[in-house]
Amino acid sequence: MGDEAMEERFVNRMSMGKGWIGGWTDLDGGVLAVTEPATGERLAEVGLASAGDVRRAAQLAAEAQPAWAAMPFLKRAAIFRRAAVILEREQQAVADWIVRETGGIRPKAEGEVAAVINHLHEAAAMLTQPRGLILPSDEGTLSYARRVPHGVVGVISPFNFPFLLSSRSLTPALGAGNAVVLKPDPRTPVSGGLLLALLFEAAGLPPNLLQVLPGEAEAGEAVVTDPDITMISFTGSTAVGRRVGELAGRHLKKVALELGGKNSLIVLDDADVDLAVSNGAFASWMHQGQICMSAGRHLVHEKVADAYVERMARKAKSLPVGDPYREAVALGPLITAKQLDRVERIVSESVRAGARLKAGGTARGQCYSPTVLDGVTPSMPAFREEIFGPVVSVTTFASDDEAVRLANDTEYGLSAGILTRSMTRGKAIAERLRVGLVHINDQTVIDDGFMPMGGRGASGNGSRHGGPANWDEFTQWQWVTYRDTPPEYPF
């Protein structure tokens, strides 16, 4: 298939008002408008899924899955490799969609595409890895444990990194032999799902193994409760994650929850302040702070706090903000006006409570300027709430013990960063933090796709995505014994 044809598939077929159930199809929930956060322009219309659409898609996926799991492993691996080749060729068109649909800058979009290419190669590599163990047994008996697919995995993905975070569950789930029903966020249904459906169709994935159903809460609950969907992988807010966990538990389903965070970047008194500011700015302002791993708290030693805040404020005032598709900017718009209102509320309430606004705090359209708050205390909203906006919130400490206490003063437990010239000191602090990810001499927003990614507490249920964790999440153990003849029992 030539470049021109693939460009048409990825870009020009999005205004059809349809979803993907084994191919383009009308959905019972009506039509969903896809708008560009930077301009409000309508980019496309896609189908909106109902609970009935989910039921139909899950049934078809369950029927298709056994043949997929039984397909020769090299034949399956070849599909992922073809998808990677196609995506490499078409990455510009896909990145355009990510920029316009999410409001992210182009390097962020290109990073998503590069990560998904890696996910595809990793999924292909899964198929040549061992997937079982020989267990101890008596003479005459073969006892082994093997990993088997769940069947149909339901994936519910978020808006902020839609192409990447849909792929993070989708590709290993398929690689492990499952079918997938994917519900992307209704704000990013194209880059969060329909582009992936088109990509896998072009790569030769058999029909009905991937269903993509953009939808609201009705469709999401239907995915979680459907009898043919046996595992749920959810990435999103803690509030919605609690609901997903409750429903999945009631239906006795395995559920992987990757939720929000209130992550701390700890800057010790021996840190290089300029490097600390570089790390801190990226950790809070990358993609407008709309990342679960964003640094929601900058815990800075009181000896270097004034220099840190002054240089951070200077950097904030130098960064251009605007339309990332048409301008060279460092920050784009927030995803919705509702999210902008949330950020403005948290900042204004914290300032009224005594925080000092050192930079930013203004909006133009849905764009919010990079903001620096100093003097933030544990009682303020900027310290307590996940902001999901471009806000550096600085709280000072006087000792390593106080830094640990402040970092652990949250229900969340996702990511942390520690900046110091002393590896021994950094390691001692890291070992006391209640988080799933910790980085000594790096910032909080790190995800390479090859490591077990996930959080604790309100940041997740201990599930992990990536690398060796994919086998744990997307398969289950089956114990098998074999004897030449049955044993004789006493009765």
C-alpha positions as CSV (number, residue, x, y, z in Angstrom):
1,M,0.0,0.0,0.0
2,G,1.5,3.3,-1.0
3,D,2.0,6.4,1.2
4,E,-0.8,8.3,-0.4
5,A,-3.3,5.5,0.2
6,M,-2.2,5.1,3.8
7,E,-2.4,8.9,4.4
8,E,-6.0,8.7,3.2
9,R,-6.8,5.9,5.6
10,F,-5.3,7.7,8.6
11,V,-6.4,11.2,8.0
12,N,-9.3,11.6,5.6
13,R,-11.6,8.8,6.8
14,M,-12.4,10.3,10.2
15,S,-15.5,12.3,9.4
16,M,-17.7,9.2,9.0
17,G,-19.7,9.3,12.2
18,K,-18.8,5.6,12.8
19,G,-17.1,3.3,15.3
20,W,-15.1,0.2,14.7
21,I,-16.6,-3.2,15.2
22,G,-14.6,-5.5,12.9
23,G,-14.5,-2.5,10.5
24,W,-16.3,0.8,10.2
25,T,-19.9,0.6,11.5
26,D,-22.7,2.8,12.7
27,L,-23.1,2.9,16.5
28,D,-26.4,3.2,18.4
29,G,-25.3,6.1,20.6
30,G,-25.3,8.6,17.8
31,V,-22.4,10.9,16.7
32,L,-19.6,12.4,18.6
33,A,-17.9,15.7,17.5
34,V,-14.1,15.8,17.8
35,T,-12.9,19.4,18.4
36,E,-9.5,21.0,18.5
37,P,-8.7,22.4,21.9
38,A,-6.6,25.3,20.5
39,T,-9.3,26.6,18.2
40,G,-12.6,24.9,18.9
41,E,-12.6,23.8,15.3
42,R,-14.5,20.6,14.5
43,L,-11.9,18.1,13.3
44,A,-14.2,15.1,12.7
45,E,-17.3,13.2,13.7
46,V,-17.1,9.6,15.0
47,G,-19.7,7.2,16.3
48,L,-20.8,7.2,19.9
49,A,-21.1,3.7,21.5
50,S,-24.0,2.5,23.5
51,A,-24.1,-0.5,25.9
52,G,-25.6,-2.5,23.1
53,D,-22.7,-1.7,20.8
54,V,-20.3,-2.9,23.5
55,R,-22.3,-6.2,23.9
56,R,-22.1,-6.8,20.1
57,A,-18.4,-6.0,19.9
58,A,-17.5,-8.2,22.9
59,Q,-19.4,-11.2,21.5
60,L,-17.6,-10.9,18.2
61,A,-14.2,-10.5,19.9
62,A,-14.8,-13.6,22.1
63,E,-15.7,-15.6,19.0
64,A,-12.5,-14.5,17.2
65,Q,-10.0,-14.9,20.1
66,P,-9.4,-18.7,20.2
67,A,-8.3,-18.8,16.6
68,W,-5.9,-15.8,17.2
69,A,-4.4,-17.6,20.3
70,A,-3.9,-20.7,18.2
71,M,-2.3,-19.0,15.2
72,P,1.4,-19.9,14.7
73,F,3.4,-17.5,16.8
74,L,5.7,-16.2,14.1
75,K,2.7,-15.4,11.9
76,R,1.2,-13.3,14.8
77,A,4.6,-11.7,15.4
78,A,4.8,-10.6,11.8
79,I,1.6,-8.6,12.1
80,F,3.1,-6.4,14.9
81,R,6.3,-5.9,12.9
82,R,4.3,-4.9,9.8
83,A,2.3,-2.4,11.9
84,A,5.6,-0.9,13.2
85,V,6.8,-0.5,9.6
86,I,3.6,1.2,8.5
87,L,3.6,3.5,11.5
88,E,7.2,4.5,10.9
89,R,6.2,5.5,7.4
90,E,3.1,7.4,8.5
91,Q,4.3,8.9,11.7
92,Q,3.9,12.5,10.4
93,A,0.1,12.1,9.7
94,V,-0.4,10.4,13.1
95,A,1.5,13.1,14.9
96,D,-0.6,15.7,13.3
97,W,-3.7,14.1,14.7
98,I,-2.2,13.9,18.2
99,V,-1.2,17.5,18.1
100,R,-4.6,18.8,17.0
101,E,-6.7,16.5,19.1
102,T,-4.8,16.7,22.4
103,G,-3.4,20.2,22.2
104,G,0.1,18.8,22.8
105,I,3.3,20.2,21.2
106,R,4.8,18.3,18.2
107,P,7.8,16.8,20.2
108,K,5.2,15.2,22.6
109,A,3.2,13.8,19.7
110,E,6.3,12.5,18.0
111,G,7.4,10.9,21.3
112,E,4.0,9.1,21.5
113,V,4.5,7.7,18.0
114,A,8.0,6.5,18.7
115,A,6.9,4.8,21.9
116,V,4.1,3.0,20.1
117,I,6.6,1.7,17.5
118,N,8.5,0.3,20.4
119,H,5.4,-1.3,21.9
120,L,4.7,-3.0,18.6
121,H,8.2,-4.5,18.5
122,E,7.9,-5.5,22.1
123,A,4.6,-7.3,21.4
124,A,6.2,-9.2,18.5
125,A,9.1,-10.1,20.9
126,M,6.7,-11.5,23.5
127,L,5.8,-14.3,21.1
128,T,9.2,-15.8,21.1
129,Q,9.6,-15.7,24.9
130,P,9.1,-18.7,27.3
131,R,5.6,-18.7,28.7
132,G,5.7,-21.6,31.2
133,L,7.6,-23.5,33.9
134,I,8.3,-27.2,34.5
135,L,7.2,-27.9,38.1
136,P,8.6,-30.5,40.5
137,S,6.7,-33.8,40.2
138,D,6.9,-37.5,41.1
139,E,8.3,-40.0,38.6
140,G,5.7,-40.8,35.9
141,T,4.1,-37.4,36.1
142,L,4.8,-34.2,34.1
143,S,3.7,-31.1,35.9
144,Y,4.0,-27.7,34.4
145,A,2.4,-24.2,34.5
146,R,1.7,-22.2,31.4
147,R,0.5,-18.7,30.8
148,V,-2.8,-18.5,28.9
149,P,-4.6,-15.4,27.7
150,H,-7.6,-14.0,29.6
151,G,-9.8,-14.1,26.5
152,V,-11.1,-10.5,25.8
153,V,-9.4,-7.6,27.5
154,G,-11.3,-4.3,27.9
155,V,-9.1,-1.2,27.6
156,I,-10.3,2.2,28.8
157,S,-7.8,4.9,27.9
158,P,-7.4,8.6,28.7
159,F,-7.1,11.8,26.7
160,N,-3.6,13.1,27.6
161,F,-1.4,10.6,25.8
162,P,-4.1,8.7,23.9
163,F,-2.1,7.0,21.2
164,L,0.6,5.9,23.6
165,L,-1.6,4.9,26.6
166,S,-4.1,2.9,24.4
167,S,-1.2,1.1,22.8
168,R,0.4,0.4,26.2
169,S,-2.4,-2.0,27.1
170,L,-3.6,-2.9,23.6
171,T,-0.4,-4.3,22.1
172,P,0.7,-6.6,24.9
173,A,-2.8,-7.8,25.4
174,L,-3.0,-8.8,21.7
175,G,0.6,-10.2,21.9
176,A,-0.4,-12.4,24.8
177,G,-3.2,-13.9,22.7
178,N,-6.2,-11.9,23.8
179,A,-8.8,-9.9,21.8
180,V,-9.4,-6.3,22.8
181,V,-12.4,-4.0,23.2
182,L,-11.0,-0.5,23.4
183,K,-13.0,2.5,24.6
184,P,-10.9,5.7,24.1
185,D,-11.7,8.9,25.9
186,P,-14.5,10.7,24.0
187,R,-12.3,13.8,23.8
188,T,-9.6,11.9,21.8
189,P,-11.3,9.0,20.0
190,V,-9.2,9.3,16.8
191,S,-5.7,9.2,18.1
192,G,-6.9,7.2,21.1
193,G,-8.4,4.4,19.1
194,L,-9.5,4.7,15.5
195,L,-6.0,5.3,14.2
196,L,-4.9,2.1,16.0
197,A,-7.8,0.2,14.4
198,L,-6.8,1.4,10.9
199,L,-3.1,0.6,11.6
200,F,-3.8,-3.0,12.7
201,E,-6.2,-3.5,9.8
202,A,-3.5,-2.4,7.4
203,A,-1.0,-4.7,9.1
204,G,-3.3,-7.7,8.6
205,L,-4.8,-8.3,12.1
206,P,-7.7,-10.8,11.6
207,P,-11.2,-9.2,11.9
208,N,-12.9,-8.6,15.3
209,L,-9.8,-9.0,17.4
210,L,-9.7,-5.3,18.0
211,Q,-12.9,-3.3,18.5
212,V,-12.9,0.5,19.0
213,L,-15.9,2.1,20.6
214,P,-15.7,5.8,21.5
215,G,-18.1,6.4,24.3
216,E,-19.1,8.1,27.5
217,A,-19.8,6.6,30.9
218,E,-22.5,4.2,29.6
219,A,-20.1,2.5,27.2
220,G,-17.4,2.4,29.9
221,E,-19.6,0.7,32.4
222,A,-20.7,-1.7,29.7
223,V,-17.1,-2.6,29.0
224,V,-16.4,-3.3,32.7
225,T,-19.5,-5.4,33.2
226,D,-19.8,-7.3,29.9
227,P,-19.7,-11.1,30.5
228,D,-17.4,-11.8,27.5
229,I,-14.8,-9.3,28.7
230,T,-12.7,-11.0,31.4
231,M,-10.1,-8.3,32.3
232,I,-10.1,-4.6,32.5
233,S,-7.2,-2.2,32.0
234,F,-8.1,1.3,33.0
235,T,-5.9,4.4,32.9
236,G,-7.5,7.7,34.1
237,S,-8.6,9.6,37.2
238,T,-8.7,8.2,40.6
239,A,-12.4,9.0,41.0
240,V,-13.4,7.1,37.9
241,G,-10.9,4.3,38.8
242,R,-12.6,3.7,42.1
243,R,-15.9,3.1,40.2
244,V,-14.2,0.8,37.7
245,G,-12.6,-1.2,40.5
246,E,-15.9,-1.5,42.3
247,L,-17.7,-2.8,39.2
248,A,-14.9,-5.1,38.2
249,G,-14.8,-6.6,41.7
250,R,-18.5,-7.2,41.7
251,H,-18.2,-9.1,38.5
252,L,-15.1,-11.0,39.7
253,K,-12.8,-9.6,37.0
254,K,-9.1,-8.9,37.1
255,V,-8.6,-5.1,36.9
256,A,-5.5,-3.1,36.3
257,L,-5.8,0.5,37.5
258,E,-3.3,3.2,36.6
259,L,-4.6,6.4,38.2
260,G,-3.7,9.9,39.2
261,G,-0.8,11.3,41.2
262,K,0.5,14.1,43.4
263,N,4.1,13.5,42.7
264,S,7.0,15.2,44.5
265,L,10.2,16.5,43.0
266,I,12.7,16.8,46.0
267,V,15.5,19.3,45.5
268,L,18.2,18.9,48.2
269,D,20.5,21.7,49.3
270,D,23.5,20.2,47.4
271,A,21.7,20.0,44.1
272,D,22.8,22.0,41.0
273,V,20.0,24.7,41.0
274,D,20.1,25.3,37.2
275,L,19.7,21.6,36.5
276,A,17.0,21.3,39.2
277,V,15.0,24.1,37.5
278,S,15.4,22.4,34.1
279,N,14.1,19.1,35.6
280,G,11.3,20.9,37.5
281,A,10.0,22.9,34.6
282,F,9.8,19.8,32.4
283,A,8.1,17.8,35.2
284,S,5.3,20.4,35.7
285,W,4.9,22.0,32.3
286,M,5.3,19.2,29.8
287,H,2.0,18.8,28.1
288,Q,0.6,21.6,30.2
289,G,1.0,19.4,33.3
290,Q,-1.7,17.0,32.1
291,I,0.3,13.9,33.0
292,C,-0.3,11.5,35.9
293,M,3.4,11.6,36.6
294,S,3.7,15.5,36.6
295,A,5.5,17.0,39.6
296,G,2.6,18.4,41.6
297,R,4.9,19.4,44.4
298,H,8.4,20.9,44.3
299,L,9.8,20.2,47.7
300,V,12.9,22.5,47.9
301,H,15.4,22.8,50.7
302,E,15.2,26.2,52.3
303,K,18.8,27.0,51.6
304,V,18.3,26.9,47.8
305,A,14.6,27.8,47.6
306,D,14.9,31.5,46.8
307,A,17.3,30.8,43.9
308,Y,15.1,28.0,42.6
309,V,11.9,30.0,42.6
310,E,13.6,33.1,41.0
311,R,15.1,31.1,38.2
312,M,11.9,29.0,37.7
313,A,9.8,32.2,37.5
314,R,12.2,33.6,34.9
315,K,11.9,30.5,32.8
316,A,8.1,30.6,33.0
317,K,8.0,34.1,31.6
318,S,10.2,33.1,28.7
319,L,8.1,30.1,27.4
320,P,5.7,30.8,24.5
321,V,2.2,29.5,24.9
322,G,-0.4,29.0,22.1
323,D,-1.6,26.8,19.2
324,P,0.9,23.9,18.9
325,Y,-0.3,23.0,15.3
326,R,0.2,26.5,13.9
327,E,2.8,28.1,16.1
328,A,6.2,27.2,17.7
329,V,5.2,27.0,21.3
330,A,6.4,25.2,24.5
331,L,2.9,24.8,25.9
332,G,-0.5,24.3,24.2
333,P,-4.0,24.5,25.4
334,L,-5.6,22.5,28.2
335,I,-7.9,19.8,26.9
336,T,-11.2,21.6,27.9
337,A,-12.6,24.8,29.4
338,K,-13.7,22.7,32.4
339,Q,-10.1,21.7,33.0
340,L,-9.0,25.3,32.7
341,D,-11.5,26.3,35.3
342,R,-10.2,23.7,37.7
343,V,-6.6,24.9,37.4
344,E,-7.7,28.5,37.9
345,R,-9.6,27.6,41.0
346,I,-6.7,25.7,42.6
347,V,-4.3,28.6,41.9
348,S,-6.7,31.4,43.1
349,E,-7.7,29.5,46.3
350,S,-4.0,28.8,47.1
351,V,-3.1,32.5,46.6
352,R,-6.0,33.6,48.8
353,A,-4.7,31.1,51.4
354,G,-1.2,32.8,51.4
355,A,0.7,31.3,48.5
356,R,2.8,33.8,46.4
357,L,2.2,34.0,42.7
358,K,5.6,34.5,41.1
359,A,4.8,33.9,37.5
360,G,1.8,33.0,35.3
361,G,-1.7,32.7,36.6
362,T,-3.3,34.0,33.4
363,A,-5.3,32.4,30.6
364,R,-5.8,33.1,26.9
365,G,-8.5,30.9,25.5
366,Q,-7.9,27.4,26.8
367,C,-4.2,28.2,27.2
368,Y,-2.9,28.7,30.8
369,S,0.5,30.3,31.2
370,P,3.2,28.4,33.0
371,T,2.7,29.3,36.6
372,V,5.0,29.4,39.7
373,L,3.5,29.4,43.3
374,D,5.9,29.9,46.2
375,G,5.1,29.5,49.9
376,V,2.7,26.6,49.4
377,T,1.8,24.9,52.7
378,P,0.2,21.5,53.2
379,S,-3.2,23.0,53.9
380,M,-3.5,24.6,50.5
381,P,-5.2,23.1,47.4
382,A,-2.0,23.4,45.4
383,F,-0.4,21.0,47.8
384,R,-3.3,18.6,48.2
385,E,-5.1,18.3,44.9
386,E,-3.9,16.9,41.6
387,I,-3.9,20.0,39.5
388,F,-3.4,18.6,36.0
389,G,-2.3,22.0,34.8
390,P,1.0,23.8,34.2
391,V,1.7,24.9,37.8
392,V,5.0,24.7,39.8
393,S,4.0,24.5,43.5
394,V,7.0,25.1,45.8
395,T,7.1,24.0,49.4
396,T,10.3,24.3,51.5
397,F,11.8,21.9,54.0
398,A,14.7,22.0,56.4
399,S,15.8,18.4,56.7
400,D,15.7,15.1,54.8
401,D,13.2,13.7,57.3
402,E,10.9,16.7,56.7
403,A,11.2,16.2,52.9
404,V,10.2,12.5,53.3
405,R,7.3,13.4,55.5
406,L,6.0,16.0,53.1
407,A,6.4,13.7,50.1
408,N,4.5,10.9,51.8
409,D,1.7,13.3,53.0
410,T,-0.8,12.2,50.3
411,E,-3.1,9.4,49.4
412,Y,-1.3,9.0,46.0
413,G,1.8,7.0,45.4
414,L,2.9,7.1,41.8
415,S,6.2,8.9,41.0
416,A,9.0,10.9,42.7
417,G,12.3,12.5,41.8
418,I,15.2,13.4,44.0
419,L,17.9,15.9,42.9
420,T,21.2,15.7,44.8
421,R,25.0,15.4,44.4
422,S,25.0,12.5,47.0
423,M,23.9,9.2,45.7
424,T,23.9,7.8,49.2
425,R,21.7,10.5,50.5
426,G,19.3,10.2,47.5
427,K,19.0,6.5,47.8
428,A,18.3,6.8,51.5
429,I,15.4,9.1,50.8
430,A,14.1,7.0,47.9
431,E,13.8,3.9,50.0
432,R,11.4,5.8,52.4
433,L,9.0,7.1,49.7
434,R,5.7,5.3,49.2
435,V,5.7,5.4,45.4
436,G,5.7,3.0,42.5
437,L,8.5,4.9,40.6
438,V,11.4,6.9,42.0
439,H,14.2,8.5,40.1
440,I,17.4,9.8,41.8
441,N,18.8,12.7,39.8
442,D,15.9,12.9,37.4
443,Q,12.4,14.3,37.3
444,T,9.1,12.5,37.7
445,V,7.8,12.1,34.1
446,I,9.6,9.1,32.9
447,D,8.1,6.1,31.1
448,D,10.2,4.1,28.6
449,G,7.7,1.2,28.0
450,F,10.2,-1.5,29.0
451,M,9.8,-1.2,32.8
452,P,6.9,-2.0,35.2
453,M,4.9,1.2,35.3
454,G,2.3,1.8,38.0
455,G,1.4,3.3,41.4
456,R,0.3,2.6,44.9
457,G,-2.6,3.8,47.0
458,A,-4.9,6.2,45.1
459,S,-2.5,6.1,42.2
460,G,-3.4,2.5,41.4
461,N,-4.0,-1.0,42.7
462,G,-0.5,-2.2,42.3
463,S,-0.9,-3.3,38.8
464,R,1.9,-2.7,36.3
465,H,2.3,-2.2,32.5
466,G,5.4,-2.6,30.5
467,G,8.3,-5.0,30.1
468,P,8.1,-8.2,32.3
469,A,4.9,-6.9,33.9
470,N,2.9,-7.4,30.7
471,W,2.9,-11.2,31.1
472,D,1.6,-10.8,34.7
473,E,-1.2,-8.5,33.6
474,F,-2.4,-9.9,30.4
475,T,-2.2,-13.7,31.0
476,Q,-3.1,-16.0,33.9
477,W,-1.4,-19.2,35.0
478,Q,-2.8,-22.6,34.2
479,W,-1.4,-25.7,36.0
480,V,-1.3,-28.9,33.9
481,T,-0.3,-32.4,34.9
482,Y,0.2,-35.4,32.6
483,R,0.4,-39.1,33.5
484,D,0.7,-42.1,31.2
485,T,-2.0,-43.9,33.1
486,P,-4.4,-42.7,35.8
487,P,-3.5,-43.5,39.4
488,E,-5.5,-45.9,41.6
489,Y,-7.2,-44.2,44.5
490,P,-8.4,-45.8,47.8
491,F,-12.1,-45.3,47.1
